[in-house]
Amino acid sequence: MRIGILTFHFPPEPAFIPGSLAEELAARGHEVRVLTGFPDYPGGHIYPGWRQRWHHETRSRGLTVRRVPRYSAADATVRARMASWLSFAGSAALVGRRFLAGVDVLYVHQPPAAAFASAALLRLLGPVPLVLHVPDVWAEQVPDSADDGRWAERVRSAMVRTYRAAGRIAVTAPSLRDTLVADGVDPERIRVVLNWTDERIFRPASASPAARRLVRRDERCVVMHAGTIGARQGLDTAVRAAATLGDTVDLVLVGSGPDERRVRGLAAELRADNVRFVDRRSPLDMPELYAAADYQLVTVRDLPQLRGSVPDKLQAALSCGAPVVASAGGDTALLVERARAGLSCPPEDWASLADRFWLAAQIPAPTRVEMGRRGREAYLRDMSLPSGVDRIEGLLREVAATGRDANGERTFHNA
């Protein structure tokens, strides 16, 4: 197939899903054309060594990547973010009509950032079959204040047009499927495709002596949270839970983020000596750190828009064979429970989480290993890169077939 990919972010940005999908589809013999912007995420500044220009195209073994200029929203305000999205839509429309001409199917990743661009391209390209990949809850990215209501309406309108045009929609969590059905999308067009992780990095490993020294002080149970310390995670719940347990459990927070100062302050206020902070580490170091801990902590705040969100750290932990403690609702807790890969409790309930921490410390080491093994099996079966790409490739074939008549000429109708 000739596959067009439209994505707001793409490697070298941390955009692993569209990047690995494009590479794998090209490796499977498809002609893949990626239309994206110049790398500026997460800081909002163009990466060193890069310069925005109109003619920037790279080719490698069936994969062509065309980058177009866009406004880089370094200040992260609503207006700046909207300017970035709209500028990308304009650039993509100018370049995409020629670059994507003749593709059998168009794959769009990262709504709502790509919503305006996809809506514009669909008008220009004409009847091209579309697969839309909804990787996360997008509602929280849309401004809801009265002052910015007009922007919210424009985004939602563009998203609705894209939903209606899509022959198939892939969602990364079961609850997202329910959300789209509630919005009027035909359930027959929606498929659940769980995210995968970078399996070249996140795989079972042994703890090195250096990793053990960094993570452990003694033989007490260690629960580790690795990743962003931000508003989504609500790690104050974990700190409060750990503070009640004294020397029963160590909580180790690896990483940084906008809430780090506040979370550190709470730990100091509670005199939680069993809560320790470790600076952000390279992803290459994480499997050994996972192995040095006893459990990986996955936390998601109790917000409606996050109940259909599955943090990437869950797939990373399961792929490494690490047992999990999940302070989360919705799909995250459901995945852990179904895999029997750890313990779960309701989100933002520090007393329940303290109970799970205490229980985790009582579970014998062989049982923890068995939890990790079951999680690894569930990952390989339901979330791995090959299984995810198989599902996306199947959707691409389905909608491409609906766009051709009996003579092989391109037509179009929504599936």
Buried (B, 14 or more C-beta within 10 A) or exposed (E): BBBBBBBBBBBEBEBBBBBBBBBBBBEEEBBBBBBBBBBBBEEBEBEEEBEBEEEBEEEEEBBBBBBBBBBBBEEEEBEBBBBBBBBBBBBBBBBBBEBBBEBBBBBBBBBBBBBBBBBBBBEBBEEBBBBBBBBBBBBBBBBEEEEBEEBBEBBBEBBBBBBBBBBBBBBBBBBBBBBBEEEEBBEEBBBBBBBBBBBEBBBBBEBBEEBBEBBBEEEBBBBBBBBBBBEBBBBBBBBBBBBBBEEBBBBBBBBBBEBBEEBBEBBEEBEBEBBBBBEBBEBEBBBBBBBBBBBBBBBBBBBEBBBBBBBBBBBBBBBBBBBBBBBBBBBBBBBBEEBEBBBBBEBBBBEBBBBBBBEBBEBEEEEBEBBBBBBBBBBBEBBBBEBBBEBBBEBBBBBBEBBBEEEEEBEBEBB
